[in-house]
Structure formats: C-alpha cells, structure tokens
Amino acid sequence: MSRKGPLAAGALVIGVGILFVPAVLMVMVLIGGRSGPTTTGCGTTAAAPDEVESVEGLRPEQLATAATIVSVGAQMGVPRQGVLIALATAHQESGLRIYANDGRGDDLKPDQQGIERSLQLPHEAVGTDHGSLGVFQQQWPWWGSMRELMDPATSARKFYERLLQVPNWQDMPVTDAAQAVQRSAYPDAYADDEVLAEDLLDGFGVQDAMWTGASYDTGCIQLAGSPGSVVAPIGNPSAFTDLHNFGAQGGRWSRGHTGTDFSAACGTPVRAAHGGTVIVKTDEAWSGRWLVQVSTGPGRLTTWYAHMQSLNVVDGQPVRAGDQLGEVGDLGNSTGCHLHFEVHPRGGSIYEDSIDPSAWLRTHAGDQVEPPVSSHTTSYVVASFNVLGHSHTAPGGNKPGYAPSHQRIRGAIALLEAYDVDVVGLQEFQHPQRRALLARAGDRYAVYSPPDGPANSIAWRRDRWALVSADVLTVPYFNGKPTQMPIVRLRNLVTGQDASFLNVHNPASTRWHPGNERFRDQAARRELATANAIIEHYELPVFLMGDFNEREEAFCTLTAQGTLAASAGGSHAGGCNPPRNPGIDWIFGSTRTTWVGHLAVRRGVHGSISDHPFVVARAIDVSAASGGPTR
C-alpha cells in the first residue's frame, strides 16, 4: 500500500469528502479561523478551533476527510488512541485524499482486474499500487466494493473494525498498530505521521481519551446516521417539527395518544430508528394502508411508523438504522402530513409498554440496540433464487409478460443488497444474466459457474468472502442428463472461518419432460451424500440451497439422517414433519449451525422478477472459534 501516484488530470478535486461530514464536524472544518462556539443543526454547541485550518497546510477537502475519520470513530466508540492511529494511517497512505486506481501497475491479482472502473467514481487522485483504493488504500475487492472503499466514512469503519481485532493494539506504538492492519511493504512508514494526527485531534478538540470532551456532541453525530445505533426517524432536523404530543387527549384518540407526531411535508423520507426486522401490518385502519414496525425480536424493542403514503420495504425485510422505510403521508386517522412514531421497549401492543418517543430518542441517540451475537459465533445470510432464465422472456419465450432478463437481474441485485446477502445460489442463471450481473455489480459480487455453463451458479460478496476452492457435483437432470452443480469453499475475511456452499437444481416432471421423479430422487441422494462427506471429512459448516422441485419429499429426504436442517423449520419428531406450506425452493444447513430467520419473499418478486420466490435465511455457526465481530 502506498500513496505514491500522480494527481490525475481532470480528477474530481471538488472536496468530495465534505459530503460525508456530519453536522458538528462540518461546522468545525468550514469555519476555519473563526473563534468561539458555533451552534450546530442539532441545537448543541461545538468548539471552533483556529488550529484546524493550518494543520500541515492541509486543504479543506483533506480536513473534511480527517473530520469524517474522527466522526466515524466517535460513532463506533473507538478510543482516542484508535482514532489517532487511523488518522496517521490515512495521512501516510493517501495524504487524506480519495484515490482511484487506473490498473496500470502490472501487479493486479486475477480478481482485481477491472479496477480501472474506479476512475468513474468521485476521486481526488489516481494511483497504480496493486488494488489499492481510497483514503486508506485498502485492497479491492478483499476489503470491500469500489464504492465502499472510496467512501471515506465506510473505509474508516472498515479500518476500525480490523484495528479492534488486533490483540493489545492500544499498547502498541502507532506505527506497529497501523502496520498490523495495513500490512504495508513499509512497516515503519506511519511513525512520522503521528505528530500530524495529534495536531488534527487537538484541532478538533478531541482531548479526552474516551470522548468526553465538551466540543463533541456524539448524540448529534449519531442522529446523523450510524448503522446499528439509534437515529432519528426523519434524518434532517430542519425537515420536521416534533409536536411532543405523547399521552395527549383528543377527539381523534379514544385514549391517550400512544406516540408522538413528527409534522413534515408529505414525501419526506422516513428512516428506521434502529436495526431490526420489518413487520408490515395492513389491518390497522387508523395508521392508513400500512403500519410498519421494526422489531429487534419477540418481546424486545419495537418501533412503529404510521400514516405513510408509500413503502420502501416489505414484510420480513432486515433493515439497519437509517434505512428508508417509506415516505411521510396523510393516510388513516390523520389531519395532515406527519409521521406517527411509537416506541415499545418490550414489543407490546398499541396500549402496552409504549413510552414517550421524544424522551426515548433524546436518551438513546447513538445506543447500540440490535441483539448482539456471541463473539464466538459466525453469522451467515444465505439465499436461493431461481431467477427465471433469459430464454423464458426472450422473443418466443413462454413468459411474455415479464421484463427482459437484463432488467430482471437489476431487481435480483436489489434483493441481494436489501437483504444483505453473503452467499446466494442462482438457478436458471443463463449467460446473458451472468453478464448483466457482473456488469452492474461485479465490483461487489464474485460468481463461480461450472465449466458446462452458468445455469447453476454461486455468487458471494467480495468484501466478506474469499474463494478457497471450487468443484462440481454431477447429478441427473432432465431425462437423466448429467449436469454439473457448483460447490465452493469460501473463507470469511473477518473471522477466517471457512464454509462450504452447494447450489442445485433438480429436474421437474413436466408435460414436456415427464417421468423425472427417479432422476430427482437420485439427485437428492447424491446431494445429501456430498454434504455429509464435507461435514465428516472437513468439519466445515455446509449449506445446500436450490430449486429441488419437491416440497415435503425434499425435506424428508435431506433431513432424515439428522445432518442437515431446513431454514424453514420442520422436524422428525415421531415421523417426518415438514414446515407448513413449504415451497420447492429450499435452504438446508449442517446441524452445527442454528437458523435464526427464514423468509420467502414473493411480494414484488413473483410476476415481475421471477416466477419463484426469493428465499433468504440467516444462520449462526455456533462452533466458530474466532473471536471476530459478526454482523
């Protein structure tokens, strides 16, 4: 990693870093030599240090990037020493500038080909060092997507996440701690950047080791948005007025008002106040067409959002703090455009355990509320999706009502990102669809397809997983034709834990291809035997997903030996008891994993993207020995 590289002619040196700076630090950067306190958009007071403008002759856009790094550290609760290390690293690696990469360094790995696409994203300089991108010169794609690595806030978060995993990092010299994360060819290079990093922290008023300095209002920063933390349900403080009417009496409420109303223009984005799972109710007339709830689990914190005129989410969708749920509306028992917001700490009904939302927001801004996963577990989000092959919607195909495949793949990519999928098995994934996915999202997803064609492929997030090995399993398909199904062994880039994934498509019995039951049975037996062999010989978590073209029989065959369990549930207590209303698209996992969620998404999918549901599940590998963080 190196910051060496010419400033690109025509590069977008427009201070793009400023776009990412929360309100408090934005004020501190832009006021330069002014003195005295300055009131921020959150109604709090922030110091305005004169020293910031003159630190080492840094330009405003460099100061803005430094402010972003400091702000992200504050949001994550990183001690001051960690932020010092981050600033020293960023200055050494890039001079606090956003780097693209022209791919001309002649040192790219095979999966780094195409890095020159980074030139299309906002940047301030261009380098050629391996696959390095962004302020921290992090290696694409192993550290993340191009957009993530060239976003100072996201790249800073990724740096902090790695730093916090380094044993005893707080006791190391700055250059040693930085090197433990960066693994640079110049391990001592960060030492001479420590003084400048100290000057920046002093200039920003960060004096205290644990962020207690008066010049920081971390609650205000958190309200600007932090995944996993409590944020305001309408992000811009100037876009709404809190009416503070919790408990009010009136003719429109049969009892005391159970929430507070945020008066805002119709169409204003409504955000999730914290992470959790979306529940959409359509039988609460008072709230309009929908009552949206975000729940952290049964009997746990749940927030309610009512009167919205449109939705951006579906029932069962996982969301993070700040994700858009919909738009402010005037539906149901409403007298004007506003968001009705409720807080239920124990997940109760409308008149149970509701508390004053305004007071709750003031108290909990920035708190982490998502249920933590044990540090000795690894969490996986796995999906299976029959994307409806290109040939079905091409001229002369049998699905003329659907959009062309390249448009439908856009919808498939949106599903993968909306549900934060780690690994997905894709069926009917034909050549044009593979090309479309890689063209639109190849910087974020890698794909393995068997040699005989991509119809059955596996895709995974580049920033979370690395390919260890790939193989195929041959099963009988239509009329017994031998067909290759993909197997990949992937390594989690954070925990170092390996897992194996198999994706299959077993033959259906149709009018044109009758009598495939015996081939389907043969395929299922081979798939089970392969999964069991991996479990026995490699002791890895195994996931088997696909279109099995069977309902109860697929479940009973694949789970009977007790080595695999279905994400949709079911048991073998007193016989084979499959889950209710099973489809033909399944996800199974070895029993060393625990399933903590399953969803078959049909709304917005069936009839437009595919004729199959998008099946997604979350599993926890309880045997992972790594102490790394999980999502």
Helices and strands as residue ranges (DSSP letters): G 16-20, H 23-30, E 38-39, E 45-46, G 50-57, H 60-76, H 80-94, E 99-101, G 110-112, G 115-120, E 125-127, E 132-133, E 138-139, H 146-149, H 152-163, G 169-171, H 174-182, G 191-193, H 194-203, H 218-223, G 237-239, E 240-242, E 260-264, E 269-271, E 276-281, G 285-287, E 291-295, E 302-306, E 310-311, E 318-319, E 324-327, E 338-344, H 357-364, E 378-386, H 390-393, H 405-418, E 423-427, H 431-441, E 445-448, E 457-461, E 465-476, G 478-480, E 482-492, E 498-505, H 517-538, E 542-547, H 552-559, E 564-566, E 585-590, E 593-601, E 614-621
